[in-house]
Amino acid sequence: MVYRAVLAGCGSMARGWVKALREQPALIGRVDLVGLVDVHLPAAEALRDAFDLTDVTLGTDLAAVLAATKPDLLFDVVIPAARQQVVSTGLRMGVHVLSEKPMATSMADAQALVALSGQTARTHAVMQNRRYNPGIRRIRRLIDSGALGTLTAIHADFFVGAHFGGFREQMQNVLLVDMAIHTFDAARFMSGKTPLAVYAHETNPQGSWNTHGAAANAIFEMSDGVTFTYRGSWVAEGANTSWDASWRIIGTKGTLLWDGADQFDAHVVAGDEGFFRPLEPLDVPPPADIGETLGHASVIDAFLTALDANQTPETVGHDNVKSLAMVFGAIDSAATRTRTQITP
Protein backbone atom coordinates (compact mmCIF):
# COMPACT_ATOMS: atom_id res chain seq x y z
CA MET A 1 0.00 0.00 0.00
CA VAL A 2 1.14 3.53 -0.75
CA TYR A 3 0.24 5.83 2.15
CA ARG A 4 -0.72 9.46 1.63
CA ALA A 5 0.98 11.63 4.24
CA VAL A 6 1.05 15.19 5.49
CA LEU A 7 4.16 16.45 7.30
CA ALA A 8 3.76 19.13 9.97
CA GLY A 9 6.79 21.13 11.09
CA CYS A 10 9.13 21.95 8.21
CA GLY A 11 12.31 22.93 10.04
CA SER A 12 15.71 21.26 9.89
CA MET A 13 14.51 18.00 11.51
CA ALA A 14 11.94 17.52 8.75
CA ARG A 15 14.66 17.28 6.13
CA GLY A 16 15.92 14.05 7.70
CA TRP A 17 12.43 12.57 7.48
CA VAL A 18 11.93 13.52 3.84
CA LYS A 19 15.44 12.39 2.93
CA ALA A 20 14.71 8.96 4.45
CA LEU A 21 11.44 8.69 2.51
CA ARG A 22 13.13 9.64 -0.76
CA GLU A 23 16.43 7.77 -0.46
CA GLN A 24 16.13 4.69 1.78
CA PRO A 25 15.38 1.57 -0.31
CA ALA A 26 12.97 0.18 2.29
CA LEU A 27 10.82 3.33 2.07
CA ILE A 28 10.95 4.37 -1.57
CA GLY A 29 7.50 4.28 -3.10
CA ARG A 30 5.65 3.56 0.13
CA VAL A 31 4.68 7.13 1.06
CA ASP A 32 3.26 9.91 -1.08
CA LEU A 33 3.78 13.29 0.60
CA VAL A 34 0.67 15.28 -0.22
CA GLY A 35 0.92 18.18 2.25
CA LEU A 36 3.40 20.31 4.18
CA VAL A 37 2.33 22.44 7.15
CA ASP A 38 4.27 25.02 9.14
CA VAL A 39 3.24 28.10 11.11
CA HIS A 40 5.88 29.88 9.06
CA LEU A 41 4.82 29.28 5.45
CA PRO A 42 8.26 30.06 3.93
CA ALA A 43 9.62 27.03 5.85
CA ALA A 44 7.12 24.78 4.08
CA GLU A 45 7.98 26.38 0.76
CA ALA A 46 11.70 25.85 1.39
CA LEU A 47 11.21 22.18 2.21
CA ARG A 48 9.07 21.72 -0.90
CA ASP A 49 11.71 23.33 -3.09
CA ALA A 50 14.64 21.48 -1.47
CA PHE A 51 13.16 18.10 -2.41
CA ASP A 52 11.29 19.16 -5.56
CA LEU A 53 7.92 18.16 -4.08
CA THR A 54 5.84 19.55 -6.92
CA ASP A 55 2.35 18.27 -6.08
CA VAL A 56 1.99 19.11 -2.39
CA THR A 57 -0.50 21.29 -0.61
CA LEU A 58 1.12 23.93 1.59
CA GLY A 59 -0.45 25.67 4.55
CA THR A 60 -0.21 27.05 8.05
CA ASP A 61 -3.48 25.46 9.29
CA LEU A 62 -3.06 21.72 9.91
CA ALA A 63 -6.76 20.92 10.04
CA ALA A 64 -7.35 22.69 6.73
CA VAL A 65 -4.52 20.83 4.98
CA LEU A 66 -5.70 17.49 6.39
CA ALA A 67 -9.23 18.20 5.19
CA ALA A 68 -8.01 19.19 1.74
CA THR A 69 -5.61 16.28 1.19
CA LYS A 70 -7.37 13.44 3.06
CA PRO A 71 -4.14 11.61 4.02
CA ASP A 72 -3.66 8.29 5.79
CA LEU A 73 -0.75 9.51 7.91
CA LEU A 74 0.53 12.58 9.70
CA PHE A 75 4.26 12.98 10.28
CA ASP A 76 4.62 15.26 13.32
CA VAL A 77 7.97 17.08 13.33
CA VAL A 78 6.89 20.21 15.21
CA ILE A 79 8.60 21.63 18.28
CA PRO A 80 7.63 19.81 21.52
CA ALA A 81 5.44 22.65 22.77
CA ALA A 82 3.14 22.24 19.74
CA ARG A 83 2.96 18.43 19.80
CA GLN A 84 -0.20 18.01 21.86
CA GLN A 85 -2.34 20.13 19.54
CA VAL A 86 -0.85 18.68 16.35
CA VAL A 87 -1.22 15.02 17.35
CA SER A 88 -4.71 15.57 18.77
CA THR A 89 -5.80 17.23 15.53
CA GLY A 90 -4.45 14.36 13.46
CA LEU A 91 -6.03 11.63 15.56
CA ARG A 92 -9.40 13.37 15.69
CA MET A 93 -9.35 13.77 11.91
CA GLY A 94 -8.84 10.03 11.47
CA VAL A 95 -5.17 9.70 10.53
CA HIS A 96 -2.38 7.65 12.05
CA VAL A 97 0.43 9.76 13.52
CA LEU A 98 4.19 9.25 13.82
CA SER A 99 5.74 11.94 16.07
CA GLU A 100 9.18 13.20 16.78
CA LYS A 101 10.23 12.74 20.38
CA PRO A 102 9.49 13.60 23.11
CA MET A 103 5.96 12.24 22.93
CA ALA A 104 4.67 15.16 25.02
CA THR A 105 5.88 17.92 27.31
CA SER A 106 4.03 16.57 30.35
CA MET A 107 2.75 13.21 31.59
CA ALA A 108 -0.81 14.53 31.56
CA ASP A 109 -0.49 15.39 27.86
CA ALA A 110 1.11 12.02 27.09
CA GLN A 111 -1.63 10.12 28.89
CA ALA A 112 -4.27 12.18 27.07
CA LEU A 113 -2.72 11.26 23.71
CA VAL A 114 -2.66 7.57 24.64
CA ALA A 115 -6.34 7.77 25.57
CA LEU A 116 -7.23 9.67 22.38
CA SER A 117 -5.39 7.13 20.23
CA GLY A 118 -7.51 4.41 21.78
CA GLN A 119 -10.75 6.36 21.41
CA THR A 120 -10.13 7.12 17.73
CA ALA A 121 -8.66 3.68 16.90
CA ARG A 122 -5.75 5.48 15.22
CA THR A 123 -2.11 4.56 15.85
CA HIS A 124 0.21 7.11 17.45
CA ALA A 125 3.89 6.13 17.57
CA VAL A 126 7.08 8.00 18.43
CA MET A 127 10.39 8.47 16.60
CA GLN A 128 12.65 6.64 19.06
CA ASN A 129 15.18 6.18 16.29
CA ARG A 130 18.18 5.36 18.45
CA ARG A 131 16.73 2.10 19.73
CA TYR A 132 17.23 0.84 16.14
CA ASN A 133 20.98 1.33 16.43
CA PRO A 134 22.45 -2.13 15.68
CA GLY A 135 24.51 -1.97 18.88
CA ILE A 136 21.42 -1.56 21.04
CA ARG A 137 19.73 -4.48 19.26
CA ARG A 138 22.87 -6.60 19.76
CA ILE A 139 22.91 -5.91 23.49
CA ARG A 140 19.23 -6.80 23.85
CA ARG A 141 19.90 -10.08 22.03
CA LEU A 142 22.90 -10.86 24.25
CA ILE A 143 20.95 -10.15 27.45
CA ASP A 144 18.04 -12.29 26.27
CA SER A 145 20.42 -15.17 25.49
CA GLY A 146 21.45 -15.44 29.15
CA ALA A 147 25.13 -15.41 28.24
CA LEU A 148 25.81 -12.71 30.87
CA GLY A 149 23.68 -14.55 33.41
CA THR A 150 20.87 -12.75 35.19
CA LEU A 151 20.96 -9.02 34.51
CA THR A 152 21.74 -6.96 37.63
CA ALA A 153 22.73 -3.47 36.48
CA ILE A 154 23.04 -1.12 33.51
CA HIS A 155 25.16 2.03 33.57
CA ALA A 156 25.23 4.73 30.88
CA ASP A 157 27.45 7.80 30.46
CA PHE A 158 26.52 10.56 28.01
CA PHE A 159 28.92 13.50 27.74
CA VAL A 160 28.69 15.73 24.66
CA GLY A 161 29.38 19.42 24.08
CA ALA A 162 26.52 20.18 21.67
CA HIS A 163 26.02 23.71 20.32
CA PHE A 164 22.61 23.54 18.65
CA GLY A 165 21.45 27.12 18.98
CA GLY A 166 17.74 27.71 18.48
CA PHE A 167 14.89 26.54 20.71
CA ARG A 168 16.87 23.88 22.60
CA GLU A 169 19.05 26.44 24.32
CA GLN A 170 15.93 28.03 25.81
CA MET A 171 14.29 24.78 27.00
CA GLN A 172 13.74 23.88 30.62
CA ASN A 173 15.32 20.54 31.62
CA VAL A 174 16.92 20.44 28.18
CA LEU A 175 19.11 17.35 28.66
CA LEU A 176 16.46 15.21 30.33
CA VAL A 177 13.63 16.21 27.99
CA ASP A 178 15.39 16.44 24.65
CA MET A 179 18.18 13.86 24.82
CA ALA A 180 18.09 11.60 27.88
CA ILE A 181 14.81 10.14 26.60
CA HIS A 182 16.92 8.23 24.03
CA THR A 183 19.20 6.73 26.67
CA PHE A 184 16.32 5.96 29.02
CA ASP A 185 14.38 4.29 26.22
CA ALA A 186 17.44 2.27 25.20
CA ALA A 187 17.98 1.08 28.79
CA ARG A 188 14.35 0.04 29.05
CA PHE A 189 14.51 -1.75 25.69
CA MET A 190 17.83 -3.49 26.32
CA SER A 191 16.92 -4.65 29.80
CA GLY A 192 13.29 -5.53 29.16
CA LYS A 193 12.58 -4.12 32.61
CA THR A 194 9.98 -1.69 33.91
CA PRO A 195 11.07 1.57 35.61
CA LEU A 196 9.73 1.80 39.18
CA ALA A 197 11.43 4.76 40.90
CA VAL A 198 14.22 7.29 40.46
CA TYR A 199 16.48 9.61 42.41
CA ALA A 200 17.95 12.39 40.25
CA HIS A 201 20.12 15.49 40.51
CA GLU A 202 20.00 18.14 37.77
CA THR A 203 22.28 21.14 37.21
CA ASN A 204 23.15 23.80 34.66
CA PRO A 205 26.95 23.87 34.99
CA GLN A 206 29.05 27.00 34.97
CA GLY A 207 29.78 28.01 31.39
CA SER A 208 26.61 26.37 30.06
CA TRP A 209 25.18 27.96 26.92
CA ASN A 210 21.74 26.57 27.80
CA THR A 211 19.10 28.24 29.93
CA HIS A 212 18.37 25.30 32.21
CA GLY A 213 19.21 21.70 33.04
CA ALA A 214 22.12 20.89 30.74
CA ALA A 215 23.45 18.14 33.04
CA ALA A 216 21.89 15.41 35.16
CA ASN A 217 22.62 12.26 37.14
CA ALA A 218 19.95 9.66 37.90
CA ILE A 219 19.59 6.30 39.63
CA PHE A 220 16.62 4.23 38.47
CA GLU A 221 15.12 1.27 40.27
CA MET A 222 13.91 -1.18 37.62
CA SER A 223 11.83 -4.31 37.97
CA ASP A 224 13.44 -7.59 39.11
CA GLY A 225 15.99 -5.71 41.22
CA VAL A 226 17.89 -4.22 38.26
CA THR A 227 19.57 -0.83 38.72
CA PHE A 228 20.06 1.65 35.87
CA THR A 229 22.29 4.67 36.39
CA TYR A 230 22.68 7.65 34.07
CA ARG A 231 25.34 10.36 34.06
CA GLY A 232 24.95 13.01 31.41
CA SER A 233 25.87 16.47 30.20
CA TRP A 234 25.28 18.46 27.03
CA VAL A 235 27.95 20.99 27.97
CA ALA A 236 30.88 18.62 28.53
CA GLU A 237 33.65 19.82 26.21
CA GLY A 238 36.83 17.94 25.42
CA ALA A 239 35.93 14.24 25.34
CA ASN A 240 32.62 13.50 23.67
CA THR A 241 31.03 10.10 24.12
CA SER A 242 28.95 8.58 21.36
CA TRP A 243 25.48 10.06 20.86
CA ASP A 244 24.30 6.64 22.06
CA ALA A 245 26.32 7.01 25.30
CA SER A 246 28.86 4.52 26.62
CA TRP A 247 27.56 1.53 28.53
CA ARG A 248 28.43 -1.08 31.15
CA ILE A 249 26.00 -4.04 31.28
CA ILE A 250 26.47 -6.33 34.31
CA GLY A 251 25.08 -9.81 34.79
CA THR A 252 25.72 -12.57 37.30
CA LYS A 253 28.18 -14.27 34.91
CA GLY A 254 30.02 -11.31 33.41
CA THR A 255 30.07 -7.79 31.99
CA LEU A 256 29.71 -6.13 28.62
CA LEU A 257 31.27 -2.76 27.79
CA TRP A 258 30.01 -0.84 24.75
CA ASP A 259 31.36 2.51 23.57
CA GLY A 260 28.09 3.41 21.84
CA ALA A 261 29.70 2.91 18.44
CA ASP A 262 31.55 -0.15 17.14
CA GLN A 263 33.55 -1.38 20.13
CA PHE A 264 32.20 -4.26 22.24
CA ASP A 265 34.19 -5.86 25.04
CA ALA A 266 32.48 -8.69 26.92
CA HIS A 267 33.90 -11.22 29.38
CA VAL A 268 32.36 -13.93 31.54
CA VAL A 269 33.74 -15.89 34.47
CA ALA A 270 35.52 -19.07 33.35
CA GLY A 271 36.45 -20.66 36.69
CA ASP A 272 35.58 -20.77 40.38
CA GLU A 273 38.96 -20.18 42.04
CA GLY A 274 41.20 -17.19 42.75
CA PHE A 275 40.74 -13.72 44.25
CA PHE A 276 39.78 -12.47 40.80
CA ARG A 277 38.09 -15.27 38.92
CA PRO A 278 39.53 -16.16 35.51
CA LEU A 279 37.67 -14.67 32.56
CA GLU A 280 37.09 -15.57 28.95
CA PRO A 281 35.91 -13.31 26.11
CA LEU A 282 32.30 -13.45 25.01
CA ASP A 283 31.17 -12.88 21.45
CA VAL A 284 28.40 -10.32 20.92
CA PRO A 285 26.22 -11.62 18.06
CA PRO A 286 24.91 -9.28 15.36
CA PRO A 287 21.31 -8.07 15.51
CA ALA A 288 18.76 -10.41 14.01
CA ASP A 289 15.68 -8.21 13.83
CA ILE A 290 16.57 -5.20 11.64
CA GLY A 291 17.48 -4.89 8.01
CA GLU A 292 19.68 -2.36 6.27
CA THR A 293 17.82 0.80 7.34
CA LEU A 294 18.85 2.73 10.42
CA GLY A 295 17.64 5.63 12.50
CA HIS A 296 14.62 7.53 11.22
CA ALA A 297 14.20 5.13 8.30
CA SER A 298 13.97 2.12 10.60
CA VAL A 299 11.21 3.68 12.70
CA ILE A 300 9.24 4.80 9.65
CA ASP A 301 9.69 1.37 8.06
CA ALA A 302 8.50 -0.38 11.24
CA PHE A 303 5.55 2.03 11.53
CA LEU A 304 4.41 1.39 7.95
CA THR A 305 4.97 -2.36 8.23
CA ALA A 306 2.85 -2.50 11.39
CA LEU A 307 0.05 -0.58 9.67
CA ASP A 308 0.27 -2.91 6.68
CA ALA A 309 -0.26 -5.90 8.99
CA ASN A 310 -2.76 -4.19 11.31
CA GLN A 311 -0.29 -4.65 14.16
CA THR A 312 1.19 -2.43 16.87
CA PRO A 313 4.51 -0.68 16.07
CA GLU A 314 7.35 -1.10 18.55
CA THR A 315 7.43 2.59 19.50
CA VAL A 316 3.66 2.99 19.95
CA GLY A 317 2.59 5.69 22.36
CA HIS A 318 1.18 3.44 25.08
CA ASP A 319 4.62 1.82 25.36
CA ASN A 320 6.75 4.91 24.77
CA VAL A 321 4.95 6.69 27.60
CA LYS A 322 6.94 4.44 29.97
CA SER A 323 10.20 5.97 28.74
CA LEU A 324 8.70 9.45 29.00
CA ALA A 325 7.68 8.64 32.58
CA MET A 326 11.36 8.08 33.35
CA VAL A 327 12.11 11.59 32.10
CA PHE A 328 9.41 13.30 34.14
CA GLY A 329 10.13 11.12 37.15
CA ALA A 330 13.75 12.31 37.02
CA ILE A 331 12.65 15.94 36.64
CA ASP A 332 10.31 15.66 39.63
CA SER A 333 12.99 13.96 41.72
CA ALA A 334 15.57 16.63 40.90
CA ALA A 335 13.11 19.39 41.76
CA THR A 336 12.08 17.88 45.09
CA ARG A 337 15.43 16.24 45.98
CA THR A 338 13.53 13.05 46.81
CA ARG A 339 13.11 9.50 45.50
CA THR A 340 10.21 9.60 43.07
CA GLN A 341 7.98 6.70 42.04
CA ILE A 342 7.43 6.28 38.29
CA THR A 343 3.85 5.84 37.18
CA PRO A 344 3.26 5.95 33.40
Secondary structure, DSSP 8 states (H G I E B T S, - for coil): --EEEEEE--SHHHHHHHHHHHH-TTTTTTEEEEEEE-SSHHHHHHHHHHTT-TT-EEES-HHHHHHHH--SEEEE-S-GGGHHHHHHHHHHTT-EEEE-SSS-SSHHHHHHHHHHHHHHT--EEE--GGGGSHHHHHHHHHHHHTTT-SEEEEEEEEE-B----GGGGG-TTHHIIIIIHHHHHHHHHHH---EEEEEEEEE--TT-SSSS--EEEEEEEEGGG-EEEEEEESB--SS---TT-EEEEEESSEEEEE-SSS-EEEEEE--S-SSS--EEE------SS--S--HHHHHHHHHHHHHHTT---TTBHHHHHHHHHHHHHHHHHHHHTS-EE---
